[in-house]
Amino acid sequence: MNQRLQQFINAEGLTQSQFADKIGVAKASVSHILAGRNKPGFDFIESLSRQFPNLNLEWLIGGKGRMYKITGLETAPDLSQAPDIIPETTLEDDVPLTDHPRIVKVVVFYDNGTFQELV
């Protein structure tokens, strides 16, 4: 678990000291957990989950799944049924095609648990 915790701290762009301050624990506690000398207690995990609600605790504790929870998307969408992308106007008469849905946001999920929103 200590390696996954270090991976999470790095992914958040925090130092060990910043991480400890953010979750309200002693810097030495974080250092000891990362070094493998101690295991985190319930209070540590609880504070961690409160400060980082998108962290997947199953991943952190047991190594299962991805680092971050994927909210609002339980399974990957079936893109085979997605409508074709339709331009806003036709080439023939430049009449807006308001009857067709338009893409307003695309979210890309990476295999390391991070994501990027494309606008």
N, CA, C and O atoms as a GROMACS GRO file, in nm:
protein
  476
    1MET      N    1   0.081  -0.119   0.000
    1MET     CA    2   0.000   0.000   0.000
    1MET      C    3   0.086   0.126   0.000
    1MET      O    4   0.046   0.229  -0.055
    2ASN      N    5   0.202   0.118   0.060
    2ASN     CA    6   0.287   0.237   0.069
    2ASN      C    7   0.326   0.288  -0.070
    2ASN      O    8   0.337   0.409  -0.091
    3GLN      N    9   0.349   0.196  -0.164
    3GLN     CA   10   0.384   0.240  -0.299
    3GLN      C   11   0.267   0.307  -0.368
    3GLN      O   12   0.285   0.406  -0.440
    4ARG      N   13   0.146   0.255  -0.347
    4ARG     CA   14   0.027   0.317  -0.407
    4ARG      C   15   0.001   0.454  -0.345
    4ARG      O   16  -0.040   0.546  -0.415
    5LEU      N   17   0.024   0.467  -0.215
    5LEU     CA   18   0.007   0.597  -0.151
    5LEU      C   19   0.106   0.698  -0.209
    5LEU      O   20   0.070   0.812  -0.236
    6GLN      N   21   0.229   0.655  -0.229
    6GLN     CA   22   0.330   0.744  -0.289
    6GLN      C   23   0.288   0.782  -0.431
    6GLN      O   24   0.304   0.897  -0.472
    7GLN      N   25   0.237   0.686  -0.505
    7GLN     CA   26   0.190   0.711  -0.641
    7GLN      C   27   0.077   0.814  -0.640
    7GLN      O   28   0.073   0.904  -0.724
    8PHE      N   29  -0.015   0.801  -0.544
    8PHE     CA   30  -0.126   0.896  -0.533
    8PHE      C   31  -0.075   1.036  -0.499
    8PHE      O   32  -0.119   1.134  -0.559
    9ILE      N   33   0.016   1.046  -0.404
    9ILE     CA   34   0.071   1.176  -0.365
    9ILE      C   35   0.137   1.242  -0.485
    9ILE      O   36   0.120   1.362  -0.508
   10ASN      N   37   0.212   1.163  -0.562
   10ASN     CA   38   0.277   1.216  -0.682
   10ASN      C   39   0.173   1.262  -0.784
   10ASN      O   40   0.187   1.368  -0.845
   11ALA      N   41   0.067   1.181  -0.803
   11ALA     CA   42  -0.037   1.215  -0.900
   11ALA      C   43  -0.108   1.346  -0.862
   11ALA      O   44  -0.151   1.421  -0.949
   12GLU      N   45  -0.119   1.372  -0.733
   12GLU     CA   46  -0.182   1.495  -0.686
   12GLU      C   47  -0.086   1.614  -0.689
   12GLU      O   48  -0.127   1.728  -0.666
   13GLY      N   49   0.042   1.588  -0.718
   13GLY     CA   50   0.141   1.695  -0.726
   13GLY      C   51   0.176   1.754  -0.590
   13GLY      O   52   0.208   1.873  -0.579
   14LEU      N   53   0.171   1.670  -0.487
   14LEU     CA   54   0.199   1.716  -0.351
   14LEU      C   55   0.330   1.661  -0.300
   14LEU      O   56   0.375   1.554  -0.343
   15THR      N   57   0.391   1.733  -0.207
   15THR     CA   58   0.503   1.678  -0.133
   15THR      C   59   0.445   1.599  -0.016
   15THR      O   60   0.326   1.610   0.014
   16GLN      N   61   0.528   1.519   0.049
   16GLN     CA   62   0.481   1.445   0.167
   16GLN      C   63   0.431   1.541   0.274
   16GLN      O   64   0.330   1.515   0.340
   17SER      N   65   0.501   1.652   0.290
   17SER     CA   66   0.464   1.751   0.391
   17SER      C   67   0.329   1.816   0.357
   17SER      O   68   0.244   1.830   0.445
   18GLN      N   69   0.309   1.854   0.232
   18GLN     CA   70   0.182   1.913   0.190
   18GLN      C   71   0.067   1.814   0.207
   18GLN      O   72  -0.042   1.850   0.250
   19PHE      N   73   0.094   1.689   0.172
   19PHE     CA   74  -0.007   1.585   0.185
   19PHE      C   75  -0.047   1.568   0.332
   19PHE      O   76  -0.166   1.561   0.364
   20ALA      N   77   0.052   1.560   0.420
   20ALA     CA   78   0.025   1.545   0.563
   20ALA      C   79  -0.059   1.662   0.615
   20ALA      O   80  -0.156   1.642   0.689
   21ASP      N   81  -0.023   1.783   0.576
   21ASP     CA   82  -0.100   1.901   0.619
   21ASP      C   83  -0.242   1.895   0.566
   21ASP      O   84  -0.337   1.927   0.638
   22LYS      N   85  -0.258   1.853   0.442
   22LYS     CA   86  -0.391   1.850   0.380
   22LYS      C   87  -0.485   1.752   0.450
   22LYS      O   88  -0.604   1.782   0.465
   23ILE      N   89  -0.434   1.637   0.491
   23ILE     CA   90  -0.522   1.540   0.557
   23ILE      C   91  -0.517   1.552   0.710
   23ILE      O   92  -0.587   1.480   0.780
   24GLY      N   93  -0.435   1.644   0.760
   24GLY     CA   94  -0.434   1.672   0.904
   24GLY      C   95  -0.366   1.567   0.989
   24GLY      O   96  -0.413   1.536   1.098
   25VAL      N   97  -0.254   1.512   0.940
   25VAL     CA   98  -0.178   1.415   1.018
   25VAL      C   99  -0.034   1.465   1.031
   25VAL      O  100   0.009   1.554   0.958
   26ALA      N  101   0.039   1.406   1.124
   26ALA     CA  102   0.179   1.443   1.143
   26ALA      C  103   0.261   1.401   1.022
   26ALA      O  104   0.238   1.295   0.962
   27LYS      N  105   0.356   1.485   0.987
   27LYS     CA  106   0.443   1.454   0.874
   27LYS      C  107   0.517   1.321   0.895
   27LYS      O  108   0.539   1.246   0.801
   28ALA      N  109   0.554   1.295   1.018
   28ALA     CA  110   0.623   1.170   1.051
   28ALA      C  111   0.535   1.048   1.023
   28ALA      O  112   0.585   0.943   0.983
   29SER      N  113   0.404   1.062   1.043
   29SER     CA  114   0.311   0.951   1.015
   29SER      C  115   0.316   0.913   0.869
   29SER      O  116   0.323   0.795   0.835
   30VAL      N  117   0.313   1.013   0.782
   30VAL     CA  118   0.319   0.987   0.638
   30VAL      C  119   0.452   0.925   0.602
   30VAL      O  120   0.458   0.829   0.525
   31SER      N  121   0.558   0.979   0.658
   31SER     CA  122   0.693   0.926   0.630
   31SER      C  123   0.705   0.779   0.671
   31SER      O  124   0.761   0.698   0.597
   32HIS      N  125   0.653   0.745   0.788
   32HIS     CA  126   0.661   0.607   0.837
   32HIS      C  127   0.577   0.512   0.752
   32HIS      O  128   0.617   0.399   0.728
   33ILE      N  129   0.461   0.558   0.707
   33ILE     CA  130   0.376   0.474   0.622
   33ILE      C  131   0.443   0.451   0.487
   33ILE      O  132   0.446   0.339   0.437
   34LEU      N  133   0.497   0.558   0.429
   34LEU     CA  134   0.563   0.544   0.298
   34LEU      C  135   0.688   0.457   0.306
   34LEU      O  136   0.722   0.388   0.209
   35ALA      N  137   0.756   0.460   0.419
   35ALA     CA  138   0.876   0.378   0.437
   35ALA      C  139   0.841   0.232   0.468
   35ALA      O  140   0.929   0.147   0.467
   36GLY      N  141   0.714   0.204   0.496
   36GLY     CA  142   0.671   0.068   0.527
   36GLY      C  143   0.687   0.030   0.673
   36GLY      O  144   0.666  -0.085   0.708
   37ARG      N  145   0.724   0.125   0.759
   37ARG     CA  146   0.739   0.095   0.901
   37ARG      C  147   0.605   0.083   0.973
   37ARG      O  148   0.590   0.002   1.065
   38ASN      N  149   0.508   0.164   0.930
   38ASN     CA  150   0.375   0.161   0.991
   38ASN      C  151   0.270   0.140   0.883
   38ASN      O  152   0.294   0.165   0.765
   39LYS      N  153   0.155   0.093   0.925
   39LYS     CA  154   0.039   0.084   0.837
   39LYS      C  155  -0.058   0.193   0.880
   39LYS      O  156  -0.067   0.226   0.998
   40PRO      N  157  -0.130   0.250   0.784
   40PRO     CA  158  -0.223   0.357   0.821
   40PRO      C  159  -0.339   0.305   0.903
   40PRO      O  160  -0.390   0.196   0.879
   41GLY      N  161  -0.381   0.384   1.000
   41GLY     CA  162  -0.496   0.348   1.083
   41GLY      C  163  -0.625   0.400   1.022
   41GLY      O  164  -0.625   0.465   0.918
   42PHE      N  165  -0.734   0.370   1.091
   42PHE     CA  166  -0.865   0.409   1.043
   42PHE      C  167  -0.876   0.561   1.029
   42PHE      O  168  -0.929   0.610   0.930
   43ASP      N  169  -0.827   0.635   1.128
   43ASP     CA  170  -0.837   0.782   1.124
   43ASP      C  171  -0.763   0.839   1.002
   43ASP      O  172  -0.811   0.932   0.938
   44PHE      N  173  -0.648   0.782   0.972
   44PHE     CA  174  -0.570   0.825   0.855
   44PHE      C  175  -0.651   0.804   0.727
   44PHE      O  176  -0.664   0.894   0.645
   45ILE      N  177  -0.705   0.682   0.711
   45ILE     CA  178  -0.783   0.648   0.591
   45ILE      C  179  -0.908   0.734   0.582
   45ILE      O  180  -0.944   0.781   0.474
   46GLU      N  181  -0.975   0.755   0.696
   46GLU     CA  182  -1.097   0.836   0.697
   46GLU      C  183  -1.067   0.980   0.655
   46GLU      O  184  -1.141   1.037   0.575
   47SER      N  185  -0.963   1.038   0.708
   47SER     CA  186  -0.925   1.174   0.672
   47SER      C  187  -0.886   1.183   0.525
   47SER      O  188  -0.920   1.278   0.456
   48LEU      N  189  -0.815   1.083   0.480
   48LEU     CA  190  -0.775   1.076   0.340
   48LEU      C  191  -0.898   1.073   0.249
   48LEU      O  192  -0.902   1.144   0.148
   49SER      N  193  -0.997   0.993   0.283
   49SER     CA  194  -1.117   0.983   0.200
   49SER      C  195  -1.200   1.111   0.204
   49SER      O  196  -1.266   1.144   0.105
   50ARG      N  197  -1.198   1.182   0.314
   50ARG     CA  198  -1.271   1.309   0.323
   50ARG      C  199  -1.204   1.417   0.238
   50ARG      O  200  -1.272   1.494   0.171
   51GLN      N  201  -1.072   1.422   0.241
   51GLN     CA  202  -1.000   1.525   0.167
   51GLN      C  203  -0.989   1.494   0.018
   51GLN      O  204  -0.978   1.585  -0.064
   52PHE      N  205  -0.993   1.366  -0.016
   52PHE     CA  206  -0.980   1.325  -0.156
   52PHE      C  207  -1.094   1.228  -0.190
   52PHE      O  208  -1.071   1.108  -0.200
   53PRO      N  209  -1.215   1.280  -0.206
   53PRO     CA  210  -1.330   1.191  -0.227
   53PRO      C  211  -1.325   1.112  -0.357
   53PRO      O  212  -1.394   1.011  -0.369
   54ASN      N  213  -1.246   1.154  -0.453
   54ASN     CA  214  -1.236   1.078  -0.579
   54ASN      C  215  -1.131   0.967  -0.575
   54ASN      O  216  -1.118   0.891  -0.671
   55LEU      N  217  -1.058   0.957  -0.465
   55LEU     CA  218  -0.960   0.849  -0.451
   55LEU      C  219  -1.035   0.718  -0.429
   55LEU      O  220  -1.124   0.710  -0.344
   56ASN      N  221  -1.000   0.617  -0.505
   56ASN     CA  222  -1.061   0.485  -0.492
   56ASN      C  223  -0.988   0.410  -0.380
   56ASN      O  224  -0.874   0.367  -0.399
   57LEU      N  225  -1.053   0.396  -0.265
   57LEU     CA  226  -0.990   0.330  -0.150
   57LEU      C  227  -0.963   0.182  -0.176
   57LEU      O  228  -0.869   0.127  -0.119
   58GLU      N  229  -1.043   0.118  -0.261
   58GLU     CA  230  -1.016  -0.022  -0.296
   58GLU      C  231  -0.881  -0.034  -0.365
   58GLU      O  232  -0.806  -0.129  -0.342
   59TRP      N  233  -0.852   0.064  -0.450
   59TRP     CA  234  -0.721   0.065  -0.518
   59TRP      C  235  -0.611   0.090  -0.416
   59TRP      O  236  -0.510   0.020  -0.415
   60LEU      N  237  -0.630   0.190  -0.330
   60LEU     CA  238  -0.527   0.226  -0.234
   60LEU      C  239  -0.495   0.111  -0.139
   60LEU      O  240  -0.378   0.077  -0.118
   61ILE      N  241  -0.598   0.052  -0.083
   61ILE     CA  242  -0.578  -0.051   0.019
   61ILE      C  243  -0.542  -0.186  -0.040
   61ILE      O  244  -0.450  -0.253   0.006
   62GLY      N  245  -0.615  -0.226  -0.144
   62GLY     CA  246  -0.596  -0.361  -0.198
   62GLY      C  247  -0.539  -0.371  -0.337
   62GLY      O  248  -0.514  -0.482  -0.385
   63GLY      N  249  -0.518  -0.258  -0.402
   63GLY     CA  250  -0.462  -0.261  -0.537
   63GLY      C  251  -0.562  -0.299  -0.644
   63GLY      O  252  -0.522  -0.335  -0.755
   64LYS      N  253  -0.692  -0.293  -0.613
   64LYS     CA  254  -0.794  -0.332  -0.711
   64LYS      C  255  -0.852  -0.208  -0.778
   64LYS      O  256  -0.882  -0.108  -0.713
   65GLY      N  257  -0.868  -0.217  -0.908
   65GLY     CA  258  -0.930  -0.107  -0.982
   65GLY      C  259  -0.831   0.002  -1.016
   65GLY      O  260  -0.710  -0.022  -1.029
   66ARG      N  261  -0.883   0.121  -1.030
   66ARG     CA  262  -0.804   0.237  -1.070
   66ARG      C  263  -0.785   0.331  -0.952
   66ARG      O  264  -0.854   0.322  -0.851
   67MET      N  265  -0.690   0.420  -0.966
   67MET     CA  266  -0.658   0.514  -0.859
   67MET      C  267  -0.776   0.604  -0.825
   67MET      O  268  -0.806   0.628  -0.707
   68TYR      N  269  -0.844   0.653  -0.925
   68TYR     CA  270  -0.954   0.746  -0.902
   68TYR      C  271  -1.087   0.680  -0.936
   68TYR      O  272  -1.097   0.597  -1.026
   69LYS      N  273  -1.190   0.719  -0.860
   69LYS     CA  274  -1.325   0.674  -0.890
   69LYS      C  275  -1.369   0.743  -1.018
   69LYS      O  276  -1.335   0.859  -1.042
   70ILE      N  277  -1.443   0.672  -1.098
   70ILE     CA  278  -1.501   0.731  -1.218
   70ILE      C  279  -1.645   0.762  -1.185
   70ILE      O  280  -1.727   0.672  -1.173
   71THR      N  281  -1.676   0.890  -1.170
   71THR     CA  282  -1.810   0.929  -1.131
   71THR      C  283  -1.895   0.960  -1.252
   71THR      O  284  -1.848   1.019  -1.349
   72GLY      N  285  -2.020   0.919  -1.246
   72GLY     CA  286  -2.115   0.947  -1.352
   72GLY      C  287  -2.104   0.856  -1.471
   72GLY      O  288  -2.180   0.872  -1.567
   73LEU      N  289  -2.012   0.762  -1.469
   73LEU     CA  290  -1.995   0.671  -1.581
   73LEU      C  291  -1.962   0.535  -1.524
   73LEU      O  292  -1.845   0.506  -1.496
   74GLU      N  293  -2.062   0.451  -1.507
   74GLU     CA  294  -2.042   0.320  -1.444
   74GLU      C  295  -1.970   0.222  -1.536
   74GLU      O  296  -1.889   0.142  -1.491
   75THR      N  297  -2.002   0.229  -1.665
   75THR     CA  298  -1.935   0.142  -1.761
   75THR      C  299  -1.897   0.225  -1.882
   75THR      O  300  -1.947   0.336  -1.901
   76ALA      N  301  -1.810   0.173  -1.963
   76ALA     CA  302  -1.770   0.244  -2.084
   76ALA      C  303  -1.888   0.253  -2.179
   76ALA      O  304  -1.964   0.157  -2.193
   77PRO      N  305  -1.905   0.367  -2.243
   77PRO     CA  306  -2.018   0.380  -2.334
   77PRO      C  307  -2.002   0.292  -2.456
   77PRO      O  308  -1.891   0.262  -2.499
   78ASP      N  309  -2.114   0.250  -2.512
   78ASP     CA  310  -2.116   0.171  -2.634
   78ASP      C  311  -2.118   0.268  -2.751
   78ASP      O  312  -2.224   0.316  -2.791
   79LEU      N  313  -2.000   0.296  -2.806
   79LEU     CA  314  -1.990   0.395  -2.912
   79LEU      C  315  -2.041   0.344  -3.046
   79LEU      O  316  -2.056   0.423  -3.139
   80SER      N  317  -2.068   0.215  -3.056
   80SER     CA  318  -2.120   0.162  -3.183
   80SER      C  319  -2.259   0.215  -3.211
   80SER      O  320  -2.303   0.217  -3.327
   81GLN      N  321  -2.331   0.260  -3.107
   81GLN     CA  322  -2.466   0.313  -3.125
   81GLN      C  323  -2.468   0.466  -3.126
   81GLN      O  324  -2.576   0.525  -3.133
   82ALA      N  325  -2.352   0.530  -3.120
   82ALA     CA  326  -2.346   0.675  -3.116
   82ALA      C  327  -2.385   0.733  -3.251
   82ALA      O  328  -2.353   0.675  -3.355
   83PRO      N  329  -2.453   0.847  -3.250
   83PRO     CA  330  -2.490   0.908  -3.378
   83PRO      C  331  -2.367   0.961  -3.449
   83PRO      O  332  -2.267   0.995  -3.387
   84ASP      N  333  -2.377   0.968  -3.581
   84ASP     CA  334  -2.268   1.027  -3.659
   84ASP      C  335  -2.256   1.174  -3.622
   84ASP      O  336  -2.354   1.238  -3.584
   85ILE      N  337  -2.136   1.227  -3.634
   85ILE     CA  338  -2.117   1.369  -3.609
   85ILE      C  339  -2.172   1.445  -3.729
   85ILE      O  340  -2.136   1.417  -3.843
   86ILE      N  341  -2.259   1.540  -3.700
   86ILE     CA  342  -2.327   1.614  -3.806
   86ILE      C  343  -2.282   1.759  -3.797
   86ILE      O  344  -2.284   1.818  -3.690
   87PRO      N  345  -2.241   1.817  -3.910
   87PRO     CA  346  -2.199   1.957  -3.906
   87PRO      C  347  -2.315   2.048  -3.870
   87PRO      O  348  -2.432   2.012  -3.887
   88GLU      N  349  -2.282   2.168  -3.821
   88GLU     CA  350  -2.386   2.262  -3.780
   88GLU      C  351  -2.470   2.311  -3.897
   88GLU      O  352  -2.588   2.340  -3.879
   89THR      N  353  -2.413   2.319  -4.014
   89THR     CA  354  -2.489   2.363  -4.131
   89THR      C  355  -2.466   2.265  -4.244
   89THR      O  356  -2.367   2.193  -4.247
   90THR      N  357  -2.560   2.262  -4.337
   90THR     CA  358  -2.542   2.179  -4.456
   90THR      C  359  -2.456   2.254  -4.554
   90THR      O  360  -2.448   2.377  -4.549
   91LEU      N  361  -2.391   2.183  -4.642
   91LEU     CA  362  -2.308   2.249  -4.742
   91LEU      C  363  -2.393   2.315  -4.850
   91LEU      O  364  -2.352   2.414  -4.910
   92GLU      N  365  -2.511   2.259  -4.874
   92GLU     CA  366  -2.594   2.308  -4.985
   92GLU      C  367  -2.657   2.443  -4.957
   92GLU      O  368  -2.652   2.531  -5.043
   93ASP      N  369  -2.716   2.462  -4.841
   93ASP     CA  370  -2.795   2.583  -4.821
   93ASP      C  371  -2.763   2.660  -4.693
   93ASP      O  372  -2.831   2.757  -4.661
   94ASP      N  373  -2.661   2.620  -4.619
   94ASP     CA  374  -2.620   2.687  -4.496
   94ASP      C  375  -2.735   2.707  -4.396
   94ASP      O  376  -2.739   2.807  -4.325
   95VAL      N  377  -2.827   2.611  -4.390
   95VAL     CA  378  -2.936   2.614  -4.294
   95VAL      C  379  -2.891   2.538  -4.171
   95VAL      O  380  -2.847   2.424  -4.182
   96PRO      N  381  -2.901   2.599  -4.053
   96PRO     CA  382  -2.857   2.528  -3.932
   96PRO      C  383  -2.936   2.399  -3.912
   96PRO      O  384  -3.056   2.394  -3.936
   97LEU      N  385  -2.868   2.296  -3.867
   97LEU     CA  386  -2.932   2.167  -3.839
   97LEU      C  387  -2.955   2.157  -3.689
   97LEU      O  388  -2.879   2.090  -3.619
   98THR      N  389  -3.057   2.221  -3.640
   98THR     CA  390  -3.082   2.225  -3.497
   98THR      C  391  -3.151   2.100  -3.446
   98THR      O  392  -3.164   2.082  -3.324
   99ASP      N  393  -3.196   2.012  -3.535
   99ASP     CA  394  -3.265   1.891  -3.494
   99ASP      C  395  -3.169   1.783  -3.444
   99ASP      O  396  -3.212   1.685  -3.384
  100HIS      N  397  -3.041   1.801  -3.468
  100HIS     CA  398  -2.944   1.698  -3.434
  100HIS      C  399  -2.866   1.738  -3.308
  100HIS      O  400  -2.831   1.855  -3.291
  101PRO      N  401  -2.837   1.642  -3.221
  101PRO     CA  402  -2.759   1.674  -3.101
  101PRO      C  403  -2.616   1.710  -3.138
  101PRO      O  404  -2.560   1.660  -3.235
  102ARG      N  405  -2.557   1.799  -3.058
  102ARG     CA  406  -2.418   1.839  -3.080
  102ARG      C  407  -2.334   1.793  -2.962
  102ARG      O  408  -2.382   1.789  -2.848
  103ILE      N  409  -2.211   1.760  -2.988
  103ILE     CA  410  -2.118   1.723  -2.882
  103ILE      C  411  -2.077   1.850  -2.809
  103ILE      O  412  -2.032   1.946  -2.871
  104VAL      N  413  -2.091   1.851  -2.677
  104VAL     CA  414  -2.054   1.969  -2.599
  104VAL      C  415  -1.936   1.942  -2.507
  104VAL      O  416  -1.870   2.036  -2.462
  105LYS      N  417  -1.908   1.814  -2.478
  105LYS     CA  418  -1.796   1.783  -2.390
  105LYS      C  419  -1.749   1.641  -2.418
  105LYS      O  420  -1.830   1.551  -2.440
  106VAL      N  421  -1.618   1.622  -2.416
  106VAL     CA  422  -1.558   1.490  -2.429
  106VAL      C  423  -1.464   1.470  -2.311
  106VAL      O  424  -1.382   1.557  -2.282
  107VAL      N  425  -1.475   1.358  -2.242
  107VAL     CA  426  -1.386   1.327  -2.131
  107VAL      C  427  -1.306   1.203  -2.167
  107VAL      O  428  -1.363   1.100  -2.204
  108VAL      N  429  -1.174   1.213  -2.156
  108VAL     CA  430  -1.084   1.102  -2.187
  108VAL      C  431  -1.033   1.046  -2.056
  108VAL      O  432  -0.977   1.118  -1.974
  109PHE      N  433  -1.053   0.915  -2.035
  109PHE     CA  434  -1.005   0.847  -1.915
  109PHE      C  435  -0.880   0.767  -1.950
  109PHE      O  436  -0.880   0.691  -2.047
  110TYR      N  437  -0.774   0.783  -1.871
  110TYR     CA  438  -0.648   0.715  -1.893
  110TYR      C  439  -0.637   0.594  -1.802
  110TYR      O  440  -0.704   0.586  -1.699
  111ASP      N  441  -0.551   0.499  -1.839
  111ASP     CA  442  -0.539   0.375  -1.763
  111ASP      C  443  -0.474   0.392  -1.626
  111ASP      O  444  -0.474   0.298  -1.546
  112ASN      N  445  -0.418   0.510  -1.597
  112ASN     CA  446  -0.362   0.533  -1.464
  112ASN      C  447  -0.463   0.596  -1.368
  112ASN      O  448  -0.428   0.636  -1.257
  113GLY      N  449  -0.588   0.604  -1.412
  113GLY     CA  450  -0.694   0.655  -1.325
  113GLY      C  451  -0.719   0.804  -1.338
  113GLY      O  452  -0.812   0.857  -1.277
  114THR      N  453  -0.639   0.874  -1.417
  114THR     CA  454  -0.661   1.017  -1.436
  114THR      C  455  -0.754   1.038  -1.555
  114THR      O  456  -0.782   0.945  -1.631
  115PHE      N  457  -0.800   1.161  -1.571
  115PHE     CA  458  -0.884   1.194  -1.684
  115PHE      C  459  -0.858   1.335  -1.729
  115PHE      O  460  -0.800   1.416  -1.656
  116GLN      N  461  -0.903   1.365  -1.852
  116GLN     CA  462  -0.888   1.498  -1.907
  116GLN      C  463  -1.018   1.535  -1.976
  116GLN      O  464  -1.072   1.457  -2.054
  117GLU      N  465  -1.066   1.653  -1.947
  117GLU     CA  466  -1.190   1.701  -2.009
  117GLU      C  467  -1.154   1.789  -2.127
  117GLU      O  468  -1.080   1.887  -2.113
  118LEU      N  469  -1.206   1.754  -2.243
  118LEU     CA  470  -1.181   1.832  -2.364
  118LEU      C  471  -1.304   1.914  -2.393
  118LEU      O  472  -1.415   1.861  -2.396
  119VAL      N  473  -1.286   2.042  -2.415
  119VAL     CA  474  -1.401   2.130  -2.440
  119VAL      C  475  -1.398   2.178  -2.581
  119VAL      O  476  -1.486   2.254  -2.622
   0.00000   0.00000   0.00000
